[in-house]
Each structure stands twice: as structure tokens, then as C-alpha cells.
Amino acid sequence: MVAATVGFYLLPASPYGRMSQVLRTDEGFTIFGGVVFSIFCAGSLIALFSAVRAWLGWPAISYDGKVLKEYVVPFRRIPISDVERIEVRSADALLHLKSGSKRTVNARLVQNHETFFNCLILD
């Protein structure tokens, strides 16, 4: 994503084809090109955030005794007091909330997800 963003910024405008002047002209980005570039930048920031966390070895899921936090887009904070029970499956964990709804948490983000989710203390 970062390479595509840098390439989109550095490559010159194409003088050929029907869509040649839609994203970029010789003076710079058009309005539509600016919107596309800003979407690329937002995606790159999200990708860089996840890549830096992985490179530093920081976990994608954390638990501080009260809140289960996911550091993957979409970022979620799930208060453990709202969780009725946890069903650990092979690739994910299903959180049954007291409100009756369910949330799926990607368990592949944790090295040993059975141990991680079994150590959560439910109220």
C-alpha cells in the first residue's frame, strides 16, 4: 500500500488514453486525483501502523483486567464486564455479550489464543 502511494505520487501524468487527464495533469493532481491520493495515504497510515506494531513485537490484542483491546482496524475496546462467556474456536473467539449480541475476535493475532482467552477473568 505504501509503495502504491509513493508510486502514485511520483509517477508523471500519462499523455495517452481517454482517462489520461482525470487523475493528474502537468500542473498536479486534479480534485479527483487528490481524493484518490488521500485515500491511498489513509490506507498507508493504517498499514504502517500495523507493520510497526508487528515489527516491534507488540501484541494486536491486549487485556488490562477490565478492557479487551484490539489494535487492528477497526479498533475495538470491549469491556470485559459486558462479556457473558467466551467460546474459543480454532481461528477465532466468539464473545457472547450480556446484551445478547456476539462479537468475533480474530484469534490468529495471538500466538497461543487458547491460553490468552482462558486467562480472561469474567465478572
C-alpha positions in Angstrom: 0.0 0.0 0.0 2.8 2.4 0.8 4.6 1.5 -2.4 1.4 2.2 -4.4 1.0 5.5 -2.7 4.6 6.6 -3.4 4.3 5.4 -7.0 1.0 7.3 -7.5 2.7 10.4 -6.2 6.0 10.1 -8.1 4.8 8.8 -11.5 4.1 11.5 -14.1 0.7 12.1 -15.8 0.0 9.9 -18.8 -0.5 11.8 -22.0 -2.3 8.9 -23.8 -5.8 7.5 -23.5 -9.3 8.7 -22.6 -8.6 8.9 -18.9 -5.2 10.5 -19.2 -6.0 13.8 -17.5 -8.6 12.6 -15.0 -6.2 12.0 -12.0 -3.3 14.2 -12.8 -2.4 17.0 -15.2 1.0 18.6 -15.9 0.3 21.1 -13.1 -0.5 18.4 -10.5 -3.4 16.4 -9.2 -7.0 17.1 -10.2 -9.7 17.1 -7.5 -10.5 13.5 -8.2 -6.8 12.6 -8.2 -6.4 14.4 -4.8 -9.2 12.4 -3.3 -7.7 9.1 -4.6 -4.3 10.1 -3.3 -5.7 11.0 0.2 -7.4 7.5 0.3 -4.1 5.9 -0.6 -2.4 8.0 2.2 -5.0 6.9 4.8 -4.6 3.2 3.8 -0.8 3.6 4.0 -1.0 5.0 7.5 -3.1 2.1 8.7 -0.8 -0.4 7.0 2.3 1.3 8.5 0.7 1.3 12.0 0.1 -2.4 11.8 3.5 -3.1 10.3 5.4 -1.1 13.0 3.4 -2.9 15.8 4.3 -6.2 14.3 7.9 -5.3 13.8 8.3 -4.2 17.4 6.6 -7.4 18.5 3.7 -5.6 20.2 0.5 -7.7 20.5 -2.5 -7.0 18.3 -4.8 -7.8 21.3 -4.3 -6.8 24.9 -6.1 -7.2 28.1 -5.6 -4.9 31.1 -8.0 -6.6 33.5 -11.0 -4.6 32.6 -11.0 -4.0 28.8 -10.1 -6.2 25.9 -8.4 -4.0 23.2 -7.9 -4.9 19.5 -5.3 -2.8 17.7 -6.4 -3.9 14.2 -8.7 -1.9 12.1 -11.5 -1.4 13.1 -10.0 -0.7 16.6 -12.3 -2.0 19.3 -12.5 -1.8 23.0 -14.7 -4.4 24.6 -15.3 -4.0 28.4 -14.9 -7.4 30.0 -17.9 -6.7 32.2 -20.1 -6.8 29.1 -18.9 -10.3 28.2 -21.1 -13.2 29.4 -18.9 -16.1 28.1 -16.1 -16.7 25.6 -16.2 -19.5 23.0 -12.7 -20.2 21.7 -12.6 -21.8 18.3 -9.7 -22.8 16.0 -9.2 -19.5 14.2 -11.2 -17.0 16.3 -13.0 -16.4 19.6 -16.7 -15.7 19.9 -17.6 -13.3 22.7 -21.2 -13.6 23.9 -22.2 -10.3 25.3 -24.7 -9.8 28.1 -26.8 -7.7 25.7 -27.4 -10.9 23.6 -25.1 -9.9 20.7 -22.0 -11.7 19.7 -18.6 -10.4 18.6 -15.9 -12.3 16.7 -12.3 -11.7 17.6 -9.6 -12.8 15.2 -7.6 -15.2 17.4 -4.8 -15.6 14.9 -3.5 -12.3 16.2 -2.3 -14.1 19.4 0.4 -16.8 19.4 -1.5 -19.1 21.7 -5.1 -17.9 21.7 -6.4 -20.7 23.8 -4.2 -19.7 26.7 -4.8 -16.0 26.1 -8.6 -16.3 26.2 -8.7 -18.8 29.0 -6.8 -16.4 31.3 -9.5 -13.7 30.9 -11.4 -13.4 34.2 -15.1 -12.8 33.5 -17.2 -10.9 36.1 
